[in-house]
C-alpha cells in the first residue's frame, strides 16, 4: 500500500510538472506572437513644427472634367541660367622633404 501511494504521488508530481511546462510554453509562444505582430506594423509618421502641410489628394473624376484644370496647372516658368562656377585654385606644390624623410597620409578610422 505504501509503494502504491508513493507511485501515485510521484506520477501526480511528474504530470503536474509536465502540465506546468506546457502551459508556460503556450503562454510564452502566444506572447511572442503578440509582440511580433505589434512590431510588424510601422509606427505613425512623426510630425514636426517645420513640416509643410500635406495637400489633400484629388478625387477620381473623368478625364474631360480634369482637362481645363490641368492646363491651368501646367504653366512653366523659364529656368534661370546657372551662375558660372569659379575656377578652382591650383594646389600649392609641397615643400621638398629633408634627407631620410618620406611623405605619408594619416587616415583616422574613428569619427
Secondary structure, DSSP 8 states (H G I E B T S, - for coil): -HHHHHHHHHHHHHHHHHHHHHHHHHHHHHHHHHHHHHHHS-------TT------------HHHHHHHHHHHT------------------------TT-----------
